[in-house]
């Protein structure tokens, strides 16, 4: 069984790879939590990414795609709007 700390570290490694693309548009992303009961990772979009009209596309087509590819035990990525 994968422990949440391991998932957090692995997710952050993937986020470090996509982060420069977001930061080029003055945005960013951060890991919020892992929900093991649903194999879901929650991230928070920051900066310009937070209220960008294309935020959902960025989340699904960019961030989620990379995380699911590199960490197959994750099934879904959700955005925290906090």
Secondary structure, DSSP 8 states (H G I E B T S, - for coil): ---HHHHHHHHHHHHHHHHHHHHTTTEEEEEEEEETTTTEEEEEEEETTTS-TTHHHIIIIIIIHHHHHH-TT--EEEE---
